[in-house]
Amino acid sequence: LSHLSFLDISYSTIITPKTLENLLISTKSISYMHCFTQMYFFVFLGATECFLLSSMAYDRYVAICNPLFYPVVMTKRLCGSLVFGSYLIGLMDSTINVLCMSSLQFCDSNVIHHFFCDTVPILALSCTDTQDIEIVIFIFAGSTLMVSLTTISVSYLSILSNVLKIASTSGKRKAFSTCASHLLGVAIFYGTMSFTYLKPHKSYSLGKNQVASVFYTIVIPMLNP
């Protein structure tokens, strides 16, 4: 939870202040370096949070389905490895993403149709062929989302199966309340991110994508504990 809080604070810090500044001033601008730095940390923190949320789902699975083995399975060493692995995968994703994006050329409009420097609106600005870069980014973004989402889905299906076997109503309520807040956050986070990233940039819609982005950049950090 402390790492989730750290990610959400960092997430908000790299996006929200600049967004508020753009709302207050008439001249809205961002340097090339600042834009790519913002995008690098956004992807890094976002990918890290995906795997951290899946680690938390596995933690809930062990706690509810195998409570007697919990201290044995979820050792400090395993928890540390899961957290370290989440940050490492996030670092790899963001590095590859920015390396791919930095090879693009921008020769026409320099107006970013978004409230922060995200991959999709930057791709839309490029005057070079982005197909190969889109495929690479789609593979990494898709793998990050699908692997972590699969882990979460399997964990929660196992939890649901075990909870339904509990005889007492109070026991079921207690088990569901343990997972409810995490499951709500996961549903909004993955739903809006999948809507934004698992589609070609030609289908980019200014209004819809901005609304979806508000959820995983501002709403989710406020909802998470």
N, C-alpha and C positions, 0 to 999 in steps of 0.2 A: 504493500500500500504506500509506503514511503517513496518508492521509486515511481509508482503511478502518479503520486502527487507532484514529484519533481518533474516528470515528463509533461504533465498538464500545465504546471506553472511556466515551464520553459516554452512550451507550445504557444501559450497565450502571449508570452513576452515577445516572441519574434514576429507576431502577426498583429495583435490588438492595438499596441501603441501607434503603429504606422497607419492602421485603419482609422483610428480616432483622429489622427492628424489630418488625414485626407478629407475627413468629414468636416473639419473645422476651417480649412484653408481653401482658397480658390485655385491656387497653383499646385497641382498634384504632380510630384516628380520623384523618381528614385533612380539612383545611379546603377550602372550595369553591374558593378561589383557588389553593391548592397543587395540588388535584386537576386543575384545568384547565391549570395550568402544566405539570404532568407530562404530561398528554395532548398538549399543544401540542408539546413537545419530542420526545415519543415518535413522533408522526406525522411531524414534521420530519426527524428522524434516520432513521426507517424508510424514508420515501419517497426521501430522499437516497441511502441505501444501495442501494436498488433500482436507481437509475440509475447509481450508481458501479459496481455489480457488472456491469451491462450494458456500461459503458465498458471495464471490465477484460476482458470476453469479446471485445469488438471488438479490443482490444489483443492478446489471445492469437491471434485470427484472423489479424491482420496479421503477427504474429511467426512463425506456423507456415506460413501459406499464401503469404505474400509476404515472406520474410525479407530479400531484397535491397533491397526498397523500405521496410523498416521505419523506418530513420532519416529517410527523406524524408516518409513518411506521418505517423508518430507524433512530430511535432515538439513542442517545449515549448509552443508556442502552442495547438496542438490539445488537448494534455493539459490545459492550463490552462482551455480553453474547456469541455471535457467535465466537469471538476471543478466549475467555476463553474455550469454548466448544471444539474448534479445538485443542488447546494445551492439554486439558484433555484427549481427545480421542487418540491423538498421544502418550501421556505418557503411557496410558493403553496398547496400541498396542506394544510399544517398550519394556515395562516391561515383558509382557507375552512372546514376541518373545525371549528375552534374557534368561528368566527363562527356556523356553523349550530347547533352544540351549545349555545352560550350563549343561544340563543333559546328553548330548552326550559324548561318549568316542572316543578318537582318538588314534589309535594304529599303523597305517601304515604310509602312506605319510603325511607329514605336509606342503606340497607345495600347496599354495592357487592359483588356476588358475584364477586369477582376479587381478585388480589393486587396490582393496580395500576389506575389510572384509565384504562381503555381505552374506546374508542368504543362497542362493542357492549353491555357491561354498563351503561353510563351511559344509553344509549338505552332499555334495558329498564326503567330506573327512572322514566322520564318519564310523567306522567299526561296529557300532551297528545298529539295525533295526530302521529306522527313519520314518516308515509309520505313526505312531500315531502323532508324532511331525509335520510331513508334513501336516497332515489333520488339526491340530489345527492352524498352521501358514496359511494354505490355506484359512481356514474359516475367520480368522481375516483380512488377507491381501485382500481377495476377497470381504469381507463385506465393508472394507474401500474404496476400489476402486469402487465397484458397487454402494454403497449408494451415495457417493459424485458425481460419474459420472452421475447417474440418476438425481440428483438434478440439475446438470449443463445442462444436455440434455433437461429436462423439461423446465427450465428457458429459454434456447436459442430457443427452439421450439416456446414457447409463444412469445418471442421477435420477431422471424422471422414472425410469423403470424400477429403481430401488425404492423411490419415495412412494410410488403407487402400491408397493407391497406392505408399507407400514399400516398397521391396523388402526392406530389411534388418529383422530382428526388433529389433535394438538401436535402430534409428532410430524404429520404431513405439513401443517402450517409452519412449524419451526424450520423444517428443511427447505420449504419454498422461500421463506423470508430470508434465509441465509443467501439464496442465489438471486433474489428478485432484482436488487439494485444493480448487481453486476450484469445480469441478463438484459436489463433495460438499456444500460450504457452500451453494451456490446451490439444490441440490435440497431440502435441509432447510428453508432459509429461505423459498423460494417455496411449497413444499408446505404447510407449516404456516400461512403467512400467507393463502394462498388458501382453505384449510379454514376459517379464522376469519372472514375479511372478505367473501368472495364468496358470502354467503348472507344471507337475511333475519334480523333480530334475534329474531324469534319462534321460530326453530329453535335459539336459543342454548342450549348445554348446558354447565352449570357445570364438570363434571369434564373433558369432552373439550376444551373451549376453554382451560381452565387448563393442561392438559398440552401442548397445541399452543403456547400462549404461552410456556411455559418454554423451548421449543426456540429460538424466534426472539428471545427477550429475554436468555437466559442461556447456552444451549448454543452457539449460533452465534458470539457474541462470544468464547467460549473457543476455538472451533475455528479461527477466522480467524487468519492469521499476524500 
